[in-house]
């Protein structure tokens, strides 16, 4: 069996010049590789922007970038769990009412 290799790192991208500002973006890179010789190997990479540092005449300011996709998926999963639990309760109550 082949061991899975997981790595997480933050990579600074190429600076962007915008007028009197210099923007330094940072990206979170999560990679995973693994598998077994008889079934094949896999490789997965996920990249997401995490922050931007804006350097200007008044100094440098750090701006975090929220992960809107992850927030939306978490809310959808919570709603799905609530609907499943409510459906289970309704089914149990309906079966108890028949007796």
N, C-alpha and C positions, 0 to 999 in steps of 0.2 A: 504494500500500500504506500502511496506517495503522500507525503505531508503537504498540507495546504500552506501556502506562503501569503501572508497578508501584510500590507504596508499602508501606512497613512502618513502623508507629509503635506506641508504647506509650501507651495512654490510661488515665488515672486515672478510676475510676468514682465514683459518689456515695458519700460516707462512710456507714458503717453504725454506729449506736450500739448497743452490746450491754453493758448494765450499766455498769461503770466503764471499759469499753474502747471505743475508737473504731477501727473497721476501715476501712482504705483499700485497696480492691482495685485491681489494675492488670491491664489486658487488652492482649494483643498483637493488633493488627489488621493483617492482610496483605490488600491489595486489588490486583486486576489488572484492567485494562480494555484493550480493543483490538479488532482485527478489521479487515475491509476493507469498503469501501462496497458491493461487489457481492455479498458473501457474508453480510454482517451483522456486527453488533458483539456483543461479549460482556462480561460483568462478573462478577467472582468476588470474594467476600469471605470470609475465614476469620478467626474470632475465637477466642482461647484465653486463659483466665486464666493469668497468669504469676506473680503474687505478691500478698501481702497484708501491709500494714504494720499492726501492732497497737500502738496508742498507749494506754498505761495509766499508772497512778500511778508505776510504776517506770521509765518511759521508753518509747521506741519500739523495737519488734523487727520485723525484716524476715523474712518466711517465703516461700521459693520454693515454687511448686507444680509438681511434676514433670509432664511430658506423658506420661501412662500410655498413651494411645492410640498415640502415635508409637513408643514403646518396644515395644509389642505388635506393631505392624505391621512394625517392623524385624526383630524375632525371627521373625515368620512368613515374611518375605522371605528371611531367611538359611536357614531350614529348607527352603523351596522350592528354593533354589539348591543346597543340599546333596543333596536328593532327585534333582534333575535331573542333577547331576554323577554321582551314584552309579548312576543308571539308564543314563547314557551309557557309563560304564565297564563295566557288566554286559553291555550290548548289544555293545560292541566285543569283549569277551572271549568272548562266545557265538559271534560270527562268526568269530573266530580259531580257536576250538575246532572248528568245523565243517570247516575246511580241513585 
